[in-house]
């Protein structure tokens, strides 16, 4: 029987591969060894072999220890009832059997009975110390916030392990040592002993190798994030990177925290750094490539495609060997193909995305990423039943993800037990924080469907409170921005810019507060044979980003919307030509293309400056319904323009800002914007549809009323609603939550105040810079000087005007004055290589070679770096 003692030692040390080999079934095998072989199979994932072994066992022939082992097998196979019954019977004969007590405690844990488990673990530990029992008991003490017992038990465990670990294999000893260190972190965090943790981690860094210390630090950062201390978690990771700047794991964790807080660019930069370091160290990069592709898909699809293709190449280049088998390689390849399919879908290559997903699922029918990705694609395409079928498959593999996807498709669980289990998961701490806000909001929708409105609002309120800790929305800054927009786009601007815009009627803008009904209106319009609904486009935000980029390039010190007074007819022609080209690519034969980005209500002034004849439909809805709908929605752009939706007070202020902006636009463009009320569309859809089509300028077509049957992709939060016939249940939805709306009402009705706009300069004419550059190139230096000085009179810190004036002075022989101006501009815009090179030549001409040499950038081998000349943009031909 000594051999059984050794085999059970392998169980305790979790060496199941060795146990499986040592207990290989044979005709002369002892029944107890057969049980241990089944236990090894169960631990190694071969449930079928373990089950087969149990089916031929004669339980009556097993001794007490073998029955205790058998119960462990039953527990692993999910048969808690059988395991508990077996152990309870055995307890009568052996009430002091330490391992029996520990395994019976595990049964109670499975049944969510922590008090009973705690008592049994305590009895087991008193009889015979085991490191796993120490760890389980410590988790229970921490869970119960019994910190005194936890501190005492952890001290005992550390002393025990100091002597015990020398008898364990190195890998297992290291694992348990890390577990005890992690429990030490948990105990200090429970008392918010951050100073003690910092000091202890510094001490651990001197005794642990790089990998275990970085793992410990990463675990600490995760625990901080679980408590909502994301800034502190980032600080811990950065402290680790100061010690080990090439530590890939810390970079990944820092990227994950940045992603959670909406800092996508930072996350991508961190992952690209990790990729460079991994490549330099000839380490695998596949996981990093896939992670970067996933983060970049929505905001940087070009980069995401590049990363997915690289991941495919790397997976295809792998060869099966000792550390990796063919099945793992094909799994990684399938994940990479799924990532690429996600990029296809994002770029609206829907047929290619579907084909790629289907090809992956043919060989990997249980790959969650492909099942969920294809389901989401089908939702966009209006194939709701196909999507639901896929989400049901997801639910079978991962109940939480599956139910979440089904709730998004408005297929709700029909029993309280499922909702309660999902709520328990939603309250499980993760990197997001103490709760998972997205899942809580989905549960809020489920309880609303069951008409338990108090429960629904409580969940939504809790979810939004948790999300706000990760948001950086500034309601005051938004209000000030709206004030600047109203100031910039005044009557006077259009009075002095007559004839500047493009006369095209191709663009149609449907806009309004998010959740006001813009998707419904677009769907009605898109049913017309001459109108194409393109969805929420980034056309106007891209134009604004281009203006900002140009102002940075020339160093004007201005931002949008201040800079719109500098848009000349030539520049506007270039911008509008590119916008129309983009719109026409969506539907070359259409007379009108609809952009339904809701927040374009902030951009109406720019739209009318660029396209005076563009049709603009403003969708209005009961603001209380808008508020509740937003408060119950988890937006993908929560860290972008939708941050306001997570606080009822912020929503109220945004509604007030929207209302004031629309009043301003109606005064600047009287009679030019069509207002449509969502409630009126529900009450009389044909009348409202005729009004809209008449406003757009197309003939009536009755099929526009069959909008729910229209086959076109929809990517917004209203994806399932537009596939339904009109219904009125969304009207006056706010009344269900009337008692909770005090913050909303205050935010909406409070006095709208902003700082006076005193710093916005009004240029007398647009294009002073580009006109001056044109004169300079024609050698008309006096005319050029006049224009640059005129611009500097209004904008004294304008770097490009300063530099060009310096060039003119240089050409006129005023070398010292010219260099002074050029140097000032260069210091304002040090990234402008052409300006630097011109300044270098000016110093050389003035006999100051040492200053010229100091400015020249050097390659490591001393070769001068040539920077491309960006001055081509100075002629006003913007590269939008």
Number of C-alpha atoms within 10 A of each C-alpha: 8 7 10 16 10 12 22 18 14 20 18 14 18 15 17 21 13 13 23 22 11 15 20 13 16 9 5 6 11 14 17 22 23 22 25 28 25 31 31 27 22 22 20 13 12 13 18 12 16 25 17 11 17 17 10 8 15 9 14 7 11 17 12 17 16 19 21 24 25 25 27 27 27 22 22 16 18 12 14 21 13 15 25 21 14 18 23 16 10 18 17 9 10 14 12 15 18 22 19 25 26 25 24 29 28 26 25 18 17 14 12 11 13 19 13 15 24 22 14 23 25 18 17 24 19 12 14 13 16 19 22 16 23 23 18 17 26 28 17 18 20 18 13 12 14 14 17 12 14 23 18 11 17 21 14 13 21 17 11 15 20 10 9 14 16 10 10 15 12 10 10 14 17 13 12 18 18 16 16 20 17 17 19 20 22 21 24 16 17 15 10 11 13 14 10 12 18 12 10 13 20 13 11 16 17 10 9 13 10 15 12 16 19 22 15 21 23 23 18 22 26 24 23 23 22 20 18 21 19 24 14 15 26 22 13 20 23 16 15 22 18 10 12 14 14 16 18 21 16 26 25 24 22 24 27 23 25 21 17 18 19 19 15 20 16 16 25 23 14 22 24 18 16 24 23 16 17 17 12 9 10 9 11 12 18 21 14 19 25 25 19 25 29 19 21 21 23 16 12 16 21 14 17 25 21 15 25 29 19 18 26 21 14 18 21 13 9 14 11 11 8 6 5 11 12 11 10 12 18 16 16 19 22 24 24 28 23 29 30 29 29 32 27 20 22 18 14 13 13 20 11 14 25 21 13 21 25 18 16 24 19 9 12 16 13 15 18 22 19 28 26 22 22 27 28 25 27 21 23 22 19 23 17 20 13 15 24 23 14 23 30 20 18 26 18 13 14 13 17 19 19 22 25 24 25 23 19 19 20 17 14 20 17 10 8 11 10 14 18 12 12 21 19 12 15 21 15 13 17 17 22 24 24 19 24 22 24 21 25 28 26 28 28 27 25 22 21 17 13 15 12 14 16 16 17 23 22 15 23 27 22 16 26 23 14 20 24 17 14 22 17 14 20 11 17 14 11 17 20 17 17 19 19 19 21 20 17 23 23 15 14 10 16 18 9 13 16 11 12 19 22 21 13 15 17 20 23 22 27 30 29 27 25 20 23 25 25 26 28 22 26 26 28 24 26 23 23 22 16 16 24 26 27 20 22 22 16 13 17 18 14 13 17 19 15 17 22 17 16 21 19 15 19 23 20 21 16 20 16 17 22 17 21 21 20 17 21 19 18 16 20 20 17 16 22 20 14 17 18 17 11 13 21 18 11 13 16 13 13 17 16 29 27 24 24 25 24 22 19 25 23 20 19 24 25 19 21 20 23 22 21 21 18 23 24 25 24 23 24 21 18 15 21 23 19 24 27 24 17 23 22 25 20 23 18 12 10 21 20 14 12 17 22 25 27 27 21 25 21 23 29 27 27 21 22 20 22 19 16 16 20 20 13 18 23 14 13 17 16 10 10 18 18 16 18 22 17 20 18 13 17 15 14 10 17 15 11 19 21 17 16 21 18 12 15 21 13 16 12 15 14 12 13 22 19 15 22 19 16 18 15 16 19 23 17 16 16 15 20 19 16 21 22 12 11 17 10 10 7 12 15 15 16 19 13 15 16 11 9 16 18 13 15 22 17 15 20 23 12 12 10 12 10 15 10 10 12 6 7 13 14 16 17 13 13 20 21 23 25 23 19 28 26 17 17 19 12 11 12 14 20 14 16 26 22 14 22 25 19 18 23 20 12 13 18 14 18 22 27 26 31 27 25 24 26 26 26 21 20 20 12 12 11 13 18 15 14 23 22 15 21 28 20 16 26 23 12 18 19 12 12 20 20 16 23 23 18 17 27 23 15 22 20 15 13 14 11 13 15 11 14 20 13 10 14 17 16 13 9 7 6 8 10 11 11 12 13 9 12 12 15 9 14 18 17 20 15 18 10 17
